[in-house]
Amino acid sequence: MAVEPDLKIELGKQGVFVTTLNELYNWGRRNSVWPMQFGLACCAIEMIATTMARYDLARFGAEVFRPSPRQADLMIISGTVTKKMAPQVVRLYNQMAEPRYVIAMGACAISGGPFKQGYNVLKGIDRYIPVDVHIPGCPPRPEALIHAFMTLQKRIEEQPLTGENRPRHLDADAQGLFPVPEPGAHDLVPPVNRLVWPLPAPKPDATEKQG
Amino acid sequence: MKTAEEILAAIKTALPEAKVELVQNPSVSGQHSLVVAPEDGLAVAVFLRDDSELALDFCSNATGVDWLDKETTEKVKATEVVDGEEKVIEKTVKHIQPGYLESVYHLYSMRQKHGPVIFRMRTANRTDQVELPSMTPVWRSCEFQEREIFDLFGIVFKGHPDLRRILMWDEFEDHPMRRDYVDPDDYEYEPTPHDEVLKRAQEHQAQQNEAKQAAEVTQ
């Protein structure tokens, strides 16, 4: 249950700080998202630029890029995912602790991009793992990655702690392990994780909340 | 640097037994190439590398080409007896030139500062006799590139120290750069379909729709 913003400001003027556990919890989480340190292709160069002094992703709480999936909250798929690399990407995602988020950065990561009709490139990483934010571009500028990061923060802020739409890490029954595709004779087996792709249609009440 | 004809003559004098042909390149670049029979490949390569005047000590590039069966039609005039009369009848005769796989090497000389010399070998056919001698013992730089040719074209290099797939995974069975490679039937929304992709995407969609209709009928 949210506090009314007007009431909150009025109470703030009186020196009373009011919040909810939900807000406090999400405030902490959204300001300490640690990305995983790995790059796949040319988008990784833009991702590195985003973390450096000029763009400085650390301002948003993404302070350090963790070299281990166990210590990371956010996976930035920065670049082309080849079919040979896809099982390793899914495995890394499985190794991350909940709550975890994924940003698919660039045309290749979201759909295969210019290599879509090729024999060796996965047509978008969202075929195997759920993606929270997609960024188009080839490669996207650092500003686009910052925008995606802020979008992700907004989404974390809106996450309820209870109820039907609660995130996976608060749902004891939720499936956290995503099947790793096997290399097959002609293609990856299976070519698509049907539980993730095509994306399930959003529930009517969920769309209303966002709008 | 010697012209391709002079190199051919040098090979002929040094190795009179070797079967080498010159393939002219009619374009402006005029990069003529030497086609060597696979059994003489190693001997010719060693000669090209060790000859003091040529000294082609660096293989810059190795790649493959897939040549499909070539069908040529020829018009032949023949006299035939039709109804007791001799007539000249034109017939079209079809010739099928069998296809083959080819490996191409671009050779340079670091010592003499010249190049490239193009060196090619052809397999007997495209299906079962796809073996060629490996040039890795002659030029070390061929190792990974020959692995790539093996991976994408399926040419088996005899004498290669470590012939495994290099780009695709080991379980993969096809050779994607061959002309008759059929990629997996996996089409979704294609942003700019054209030619082959458009055709296959439409076929895929038609199949999907049929399957959907069939499912609706059974329900």
Interface residues (C-beta under 8 A of the other chain):
Chain A: K83 K84 S111 K116 Q117 Y119 N120 K123 P183 G184 A185 H186 D187 P191
Chain B: L167 M168 W169 D170 E171 F172 E173 D174 P176 Y181 D183 P184 D186 E188 E190 P191 V197
